[in-house]
Amino acid sequence: MSRQAPFRWLPVLLLAAALPTLAQAPASGKPAANSAPPAITPATAPAPAPGSAQAAPHSPLRNATPEELGDSLEARQRYQAAIAAYASEPHPTAAIWNKMGIAYQMMFNLHAATHCYKESLHLDPKDSMVFNNLATVYDSLKEYSSAEHMYHKALKIAPKSPLILKNLGTNLLIQHKYSKGWKAYEEALKLDPHIFEDHDSPTVANPTSIKERGAMNYFMARGCVRMGQTACALEYLRMAINEGYTTIKKVTEDADFASLRDNPAFKELAAEQQQHKQQQHP
């Protein structure tokens, strides 16, 4: 996994865990100017109530269990200390193994993360979120077929999970299975129209090429158009064009983007691309 910034709107792979909020993506309504492709993100629990041990992470945790201490440390991104706290539990539960796996994954120790997720599944083989998290490790290792298999296992347990469907869609797009990938995205969006705006989960970047990013940006633009979000669509189209996946001419001829043709911002984008082309080939 690379250490690049989390994505904003672009479909990031999401980890899933009952944790306080971890490393959050920037709370922006549109994609970053140089946004990379989908990443990975764990679903998190609501913020601790005021007055609780976890609500005051900078205060000493008196009488806290190893899990509570680990949760507090992990919420502050002190992953190594969190792992030590979780490991001090004499009889770690499936949930603790999962949380430990996330901490290792956020530290880019994928071997240890894999071990923890598998230990969690050994104790609870019906936890869809742990299957999801294990799949994100395989994605990061570019073992896309194995990751896809894990996502499908997760969906057998939780077929209506927008998070897992979103991750599966990203995985399929990386494998150039564009039709299946977009279908998974559409299902995720139907279940949760804001799934691509998840800012409450930790994200880890996917190892994708510029060409793959261009394809994903193009499909995200198409999704934004279908949701009636013109500004979002234009941002993703701009990135898809700049990354060489498509051209303004092809976009103009694509029926999916017919609603943008008379849009002033789209015309401005077309003019910019034409000017750029002339500068490259005077």
C-alpha positions as CSV (number, residue, x, y, z in Angstrom):
1,M,0.0,0.0,0.0
2,S,1.3,3.4,-0.8
3,R,1.2,6.3,1.6
4,Q,-0.7,8.6,-0.6
5,A,-3.6,10.7,0.7
6,P,-7.0,9.1,1.2
7,F,-9.4,9.6,-1.7
8,R,-12.4,11.9,-1.2
9,W,-15.2,10.8,-3.5
10,L,-13.4,8.2,-5.6
11,P,-14.4,4.7,-4.5
12,V,-11.9,3.7,-1.9
13,L,-11.7,0.2,-0.6
14,L,-13.1,0.3,2.9
15,L,-12.1,-1.7,5.9
16,A,-14.8,-2.7,8.4
17,A,-14.5,-2.7,12.1
18,A,-16.3,-1.7,15.3
19,L,-13.8,1.0,16.2
20,P,-13.7,4.6,17.1
21,T,-13.1,6.8,14.1
22,L,-9.7,6.1,12.6
23,A,-7.7,8.0,9.9
24,Q,-10.4,10.0,8.1
25,A,-10.6,11.1,4.6
26,P,-11.0,14.8,4.0
27,A,-14.6,15.9,4.3
28,S,-15.0,17.4,0.9
29,G,-18.0,17.3,-1.5
30,K,-15.9,16.7,-4.6
31,P,-12.8,14.7,-5.6
32,A,-9.3,15.9,-5.0
33,A,-7.7,17.5,-7.9
34,N,-5.2,14.7,-8.4
35,S,-7.3,12.0,-6.9
36,A,-6.0,8.4,-7.3
37,P,-8.3,5.4,-7.7
38,P,-10.4,3.6,-5.1
39,A,-8.9,2.7,-1.7
40,I,-9.8,0.6,1.3
41,T,-11.8,1.7,4.5
42,P,-13.1,0.0,7.7
43,A,-16.6,0.8,8.8
44,T,-16.5,2.3,12.3
45,A,-18.7,2.6,15.3
46,P,-20.3,6.0,16.3
47,A,-18.0,8.3,18.3
48,P,-17.9,7.5,22.0
49,A,-20.3,9.3,24.2
50,P,-19.0,12.3,26.2
51,G,-17.6,11.2,29.5
52,S,-16.8,7.7,28.4
53,A,-13.2,6.4,28.6
54,Q,-12.8,6.6,24.8
55,A,-14.3,10.1,24.6
56,A,-11.1,11.5,26.3
57,P,-8.3,9.8,24.5
58,H,-5.7,12.0,26.0
59,S,-6.8,11.2,29.6
60,P,-5.4,8.2,31.5
61,L,-7.7,5.2,31.0
62,R,-8.3,3.9,34.5
63,N,-9.5,0.3,34.8
64,A,-9.7,0.0,31.1
65,T,-9.7,-3.4,29.5
66,P,-6.9,-4.2,27.0
67,E,-9.5,-3.9,24.2
68,E,-10.7,-0.5,25.4
69,L,-7.1,0.7,25.7
70,G,-6.4,-0.6,22.2
71,D,-9.5,1.1,20.8
72,S,-8.4,4.4,22.3
73,L,-4.9,4.2,21.0
74,E,-6.0,3.0,17.5
75,A,-8.5,5.9,17.3
76,R,-5.4,8.2,17.8
77,Q,-3.5,6.3,15.1
78,R,-1.0,5.0,17.7
79,Y,-1.2,1.6,15.9
80,Q,1.9,-0.1,17.4
81,A,0.8,0.8,21.0
82,A,-2.8,-0.4,20.1
83,I,-1.4,-3.7,18.9
84,A,0.5,-4.2,22.2
85,A,-2.7,-3.4,24.1
86,Y,-4.8,-5.9,22.1
87,A,-2.1,-8.5,22.4
88,S,-2.1,-8.2,26.2
89,E,-5.6,-9.7,26.3
90,P,-5.2,-13.3,27.5
91,H,-8.1,-14.6,25.4
92,P,-8.5,-12.3,22.4
93,T,-12.0,-12.4,20.7
94,A,-12.7,-12.4,17.0
95,A,-13.4,-8.7,17.3
96,I,-10.0,-8.0,18.9
97,W,-8.2,-10.0,16.2
98,N,-10.0,-8.0,13.6
99,K,-9.0,-4.7,15.2
100,M,-5.4,-5.8,15.5
101,G,-5.5,-6.7,11.8
102,I,-6.6,-3.2,10.9
103,A,-3.8,-1.7,13.1
104,Y,-1.3,-3.9,11.3
105,Q,-2.7,-3.0,7.9
106,M,-2.6,0.7,8.7
107,M,1.1,0.2,9.4
108,F,1.5,-1.6,6.0
109,N,2.3,-4.9,7.7
110,L,0.1,-7.0,5.4
111,H,1.5,-10.4,6.5
112,A,0.6,-9.7,10.1
113,A,-2.8,-8.2,9.1
114,T,-3.6,-11.4,7.1
115,H,-2.8,-13.6,10.1
116,C,-5.0,-11.5,12.4
117,Y,-8.0,-11.6,10.0
118,K,-7.7,-15.3,9.6
119,E,-7.5,-15.8,13.4
120,S,-10.7,-13.7,13.6
121,L,-12.5,-15.8,11.0
122,H,-11.4,-19.0,12.8
123,L,-13.3,-17.8,15.9
124,D,-16.2,-16.3,13.9
125,P,-16.4,-17.6,10.4
126,K,-19.6,-15.7,9.6
127,D,-18.3,-12.1,10.1
128,S,-18.7,-10.5,6.7
129,M,-16.7,-7.5,7.6
130,V,-13.6,-9.5,8.4
131,F,-13.9,-11.2,5.0
132,N,-14.1,-7.7,3.6
133,N,-11.0,-6.6,5.4
134,L,-9.0,-9.7,4.4
135,A,-10.0,-9.0,0.8
136,T,-8.6,-5.5,1.0
137,V,-5.2,-7.0,2.0
138,Y,-5.3,-9.2,-1.1
139,D,-6.2,-6.2,-3.2
140,S,-3.2,-4.3,-1.7
141,L,-1.0,-7.3,-2.6
142,K,-2.4,-7.2,-6.2
143,E,-3.9,-10.7,-5.6
144,Y,-7.1,-9.5,-7.2
145,S,-8.7,-12.9,-7.8
146,S,-8.3,-13.9,-4.2
147,A,-9.7,-10.6,-3.1
148,E,-12.7,-11.0,-5.4
149,H,-13.3,-14.5,-3.8
150,M,-13.3,-13.0,-0.3
151,Y,-15.7,-10.2,-1.3
152,H,-18.1,-12.8,-2.7
153,K,-17.8,-14.8,0.6
154,A,-18.6,-11.6,2.5
155,L,-21.6,-10.9,0.3
156,K,-23.0,-14.4,0.9
157,I,-23.3,-13.4,4.6
158,A,-24.3,-9.7,4.0
159,P,-25.7,-9.4,0.5
160,K,-27.0,-5.9,1.2
161,S,-23.8,-4.3,2.4
162,P,-23.1,-1.2,0.3
163,L,-19.5,-1.1,1.7
164,I,-18.7,-4.6,0.5
165,L,-20.4,-4.0,-2.9
166,K,-18.4,-0.8,-3.3
167,N,-15.1,-2.6,-2.6
168,L,-16.1,-5.5,-5.0
169,G,-16.8,-2.9,-7.7
170,T,-13.4,-1.4,-7.3
171,N,-11.8,-4.8,-7.3
172,L,-13.6,-5.7,-10.6
173,L,-12.7,-2.4,-12.2
174,I,-9.0,-3.0,-11.4
175,Q,-9.3,-6.3,-13.1
176,H,-10.8,-4.5,-16.2
177,K,-14.2,-6.2,-15.6
178,Y,-15.8,-2.8,-16.2
179,S,-19.4,-3.9,-16.7
180,K,-19.5,-6.1,-13.6
181,G,-17.6,-3.5,-11.6
182,W,-20.1,-0.7,-12.5
183,K,-23.0,-3.1,-11.7
184,A,-21.6,-3.6,-8.2
185,Y,-21.2,0.2,-7.8
186,E,-24.9,0.7,-8.9
187,E,-26.1,-1.8,-6.3
188,A,-24.0,-0.1,-3.6
189,L,-25.4,3.3,-4.6
190,K,-29.0,2.1,-4.5
191,L,-28.4,0.8,-0.9
192,D,-26.5,3.9,0.2
193,P,-26.4,7.0,-2.1
194,H,-23.6,8.4,0.0
195,I,-21.3,5.4,0.1
196,F,-18.7,7.1,-1.9
197,E,-18.6,10.0,0.6
198,D,-17.5,7.8,3.5
199,H,-15.2,10.0,5.6
200,D,-15.6,8.1,8.9
201,S,-13.4,5.1,8.0
202,P,-9.7,4.6,7.6
203,T,-8.5,4.3,4.0
204,V,-5.6,2.6,2.4
205,A,-4.7,3.3,-1.2
206,N,-5.0,0.7,-3.9
207,P,-2.0,-0.2,-6.2
208,T,-3.4,0.8,-9.5
209,S,-1.9,2.3,-12.7
210,I,-2.7,5.6,-14.2
211,K,-4.7,3.8,-16.9
212,E,-6.8,2.0,-14.3
213,R,-7.3,5.3,-12.5
214,G,-8.6,6.8,-15.7
215,A,-11.1,4.0,-16.2
216,M,-12.3,4.3,-12.6
217,N,-12.7,8.0,-12.9
218,Y,-14.6,7.6,-16.1
219,F,-17.0,5.2,-14.5
220,M,-17.4,7.5,-11.5
221,A,-18.2,10.3,-13.9
222,R,-20.9,8.2,-15.4
223,G,-22.3,7.4,-12.0
224,C,-22.3,11.1,-11.0
225,V,-24.3,11.9,-14.2
226,R,-26.9,9.3,-13.4
227,M,-27.2,10.7,-9.9
228,G,-27.7,14.2,-11.3
229,Q,-24.4,15.5,-9.9
230,T,-23.0,17.5,-12.7
231,A,-20.1,19.1,-10.9
232,C,-19.0,15.7,-9.6
233,A,-19.2,14.2,-13.2
234,L,-17.1,17.0,-14.7
235,E,-14.4,16.6,-12.0
236,Y,-14.1,12.9,-12.8
237,L,-14.2,13.4,-16.5
238,R,-11.4,15.9,-16.3
239,M,-9.3,13.4,-14.4
240,A,-10.2,10.5,-16.8
241,I,-9.2,12.7,-19.8
242,N,-6.0,13.9,-18.2
243,E,-5.1,10.3,-17.4
244,G,-5.5,9.3,-21.0
245,Y,-8.4,7.0,-20.6
246,T,-10.7,8.9,-22.9
247,T,-10.9,12.1,-25.0
248,I,-13.4,15.0,-25.0
249,K,-14.5,13.8,-28.5
250,K,-15.4,10.4,-27.2
251,V,-17.2,11.9,-24.1
252,T,-19.2,14.2,-26.4
253,E,-20.3,11.2,-28.5
254,D,-21.2,9.0,-25.4
255,A,-24.9,9.0,-24.9
256,D,-24.4,8.7,-21.1
257,F,-23.1,12.2,-21.1
258,A,-25.6,13.8,-23.4
259,S,-27.0,15.9,-20.5
260,L,-23.6,17.7,-20.2
261,R,-23.2,18.8,-23.8
262,D,-24.9,22.2,-23.3
263,N,-23.4,22.8,-19.9
264,P,-21.1,25.8,-19.8
265,A,-18.6,24.1,-17.6
266,F,-18.5,21.1,-20.0
267,K,-18.0,23.5,-22.9
268,E,-15.1,25.1,-20.9
269,L,-13.6,21.7,-20.3
270,A,-13.8,20.9,-24.0
271,A,-12.2,24.3,-24.9
272,E,-9.4,23.6,-22.5
273,Q,-8.7,20.2,-23.9
274,Q,-8.7,21.5,-27.5
275,Q,-6.3,24.2,-26.5
276,H,-4.0,21.7,-24.8
277,K,-4.1,19.5,-27.9
278,Q,-3.1,22.4,-30.1
279,Q,-0.2,23.3,-27.8
280,Q,1.0,19.7,-28.0
281,H,0.6,19.5,-31.8
282,P,1.1,23.1,-33.1
